[in-house]
Amino acid sequence: MLRSSKRIRTAPYGRVLQPDFYNQVLEVESSLAPQLLMEQLLAIETEMGRVRSERWGPRVIDIDILLAENLVVDTRPDIADKDLPVVIIPHPDFHNRLFAMQLLNELIPNYEHPIMHKSINELYYRLRNPGGKP
């Protein structure tokens, strides 16, 4: 791990009738290709007791890849690697999640989203202030 944000407690996103979550952003370095890295992250989730029974349901842990340098990856459906997990980078919805934007803004405020071409700080500000100007 290179750096980490603070850890914050937040209300659930998606299905809201469940306990709060703790969220944190980690900056890591890996030589693994995105699908192999995701495979490793899913294995960690399983080792920690995660059971995938419903979308956005209660869980012990949830590890996502939000960004990977300036990579844009979408392996839906990738027939060649059907045994590997689907990976979408940048994460397709992180810019709509206030907790993710807050934590990313703590670590990399000037990083430019590779598809939206806006800085994390600008995306965070716009999410916090709908209709407002930076």
N, C-alpha and C positions, 0 to 999 in steps of 0.2 A: 504494500500500500504506500502510495506517495503522499497523499493528504486526505484528510477527512473533514467534513463539515461538522457542526454541532449536531447533536441528536435532539429531535423535537417530537413532541406528542401531538398527534393530529386526529381529527375526526376521520372516519373512514370515507373513502371516495368510491362512488358507485353504489353498492348496497350499504346503506347507512345504518341499518339496525344491527349493529355489532359493536364490540368494544373498540376504543381508540387504538391507533397504531403508533409505533415509534418509527420515525424515518430518519435516515442519514444518507448522505452522498459520500461515496469513497472514490478517490482518484487512484486507479491502479495501472500498472504496466503489465502487459502480457504479450507473449509471442504467439499466442494461439489465434487462429482464424476465428471470426465471430461465432460461427456455429459450434466450433469445438469449445470455445469459452462458455457459451450458453449451456452446452451439455454439462460442463463442469459445475456451473452455477446451479443448475437443476439438481445435480447429484448432491450438492451441499444442502439444498433445501430438503431433499428427501432424507438425508442423514440427520437433519435437525428435526424431523418429524412432520414435515409438510405433507398433507394429503390433499390432492386436488379433487374436490367433490363438486364445487360450484364456482362459477365465475364471480369474482369479487367477494367471495365468501370469507369467513374467518380463517386465519392461517397463522402459523407459528412464525413464518418468515416468507418474505417475497423479495427476490433479488432480480432487478431489471438492469439491462444495459441501456442507459439513456443516450449516451453519446460515445463515439470512438473517433477521436481526432476529427478529421473532416470526412470520414467514411459515410457513404449512403449505401445501405444494404437492405434488400428485401428478398427473402428466400421463400416467399409464399407463391405458389407451391414450387418447391425445388425437387423435381423428380430425381435428379442425379444424386441428391443427398437426402433421400426419403427417410433414412434412419437417424438423421440429425434433426434437432429442433428448429422450428421456424425462428428466424431472427429478423427484426426490423430495426434498423439504426438510421437516423435517430429514432428513439422510441416515439411511436406515432401520436401519443397523447400527453407527453410530459409537460408540454408548454401550456396545457390547460389545468394543470394541477399546482395549486398555489404552494403546497409544501415542497414539491420538487423544484419549482422555480426559486423559492426562497433559499433553499439549500445550495442549489447550483449558483445562484447569485453571490452567495457567500464565498464560493471557491473560484468561480470563473466568470465574473460579471462582464468582461469584455469579449468573451468567446462568441463568435458569430455562428448562429445556427446554420448548418450547411445547406438547408433547403429554404428556410424562411429569410435568410440573409438579414437577420436582426440580431443584436447582441442579447445575451441572456438578461442583462440589466434592462434593456428596452422591453423585452417580452415579459419580464417580471413586473415592471412598472405598469404596462398595459393591462396585465391580468389583475393587478391590485386596483387600478384606476380605469375601469371600462369607460371608453369614450374620452379619456383624458389624453393630453399630449405630454410627452416626456420633457 
